[in-house]
Amino acid sequence: MHRLDVFSLSAAKIERNEVAEKFYVKSLPNGMTVLGQVMEQVTSAAMTLVVPAGSSHDPSELAGAAAVASEWMLRGAGGKNTRQLNDALDSLGCQHHEKVQSEYIQCATAQLGSNLPAVLEIFADVILRPTLDDATFDPCRALIMQDLISLEDEPGQKCNMILREKFYPDPLGRSPYGTAETLEGLTAGKVRDNVKAHLNPHGAMLAVAGKFDWSEFCGLVEKYFGQWAAPKPEPVRLTKAMHGVTQIQKDSSQSHIAIAHKAANVDSADYYTARLAETILSGGMSGRLFTEVREKRGLVYHVSSR
């Protein structure tokens, strides 16, 4: 048994080393970072591009502009209209989704590794050469407005959104959808100017994992993004977080409770210990919260931590 244990540990160590050797990082002169992990055992590749132009970069009077922009940029780019852009991605078997976070606009794709170069070229057009046609603006704004309104039917999501607004300093905790008032005040010109002001290679990251050639991929990234240049943006100015207790009454048979407190950040020596504790608390159906609060006591429908 001892020999088998030693052999299995050695094999595991070799596998980890092989993976580490195939993990790559490259920084472009314009401030963009490229990351890759080659996985020879698969035929697909997943790619994620994040650009530091999320909701926290919106001026307060334009709250929601980043969310509208992330939808608008896909309504035509690089000389293709909406239909042509979607057809091009569909023909490549590309599954994709876009979302706005506090700091970033994120584009994520999954496709065969052999189709990765063509998908990369399309999303370079989306980021660098979006059409942003006036005729397609109102439908995009209406879609984000509907996302905002739909929160009234999702009290759990709304509860978590309010928690973020109270816990984090503004604008980091701001809703990506803005408010009904700010969305109504957005125009094509205002959002277009906001896109030009905040889309920036400094802090942008492009990550890929799967079946691909790292050297070839880097060459394509430099070809499509190497000339992308803009002044380094100023840091977002933060206000003091409000914290405290917020209670909203609704005519509902359910109650939703969300609590936030400070935890170890990624630079802390206790970060991984805290992540381990969080996994013990909320590791699915075997997590401590689920077994103690729901299974044994039957107090809730759902409970989790993160």
Protein Blocks (a to p, Z undefined) as FASTA:
>chain_A
ZZmmmmmmmmmmmmmmmmmmmpccdddfkopacdddddfkbmbdcddddddfbfklpcfk
lgoklmmmmmmmmnogehiafklmmmmmmmnopacdddddfkbccddddddfklmmmmmm
mmmmmmmmcgkiaklmmmmmmmmmmmmmmmmmmmmlmmmmmmmmmmpccfklpcfklpfk
lmmmpcfklmmmmmmmmgcfehpacddedjddfklmmmmmmmmmmmpccddddddddddd
feladddddddfbdcdddddddddfkbmklmmmmmmmmmmmnojlbmklmmmmmmnopaf
bdcdZZ
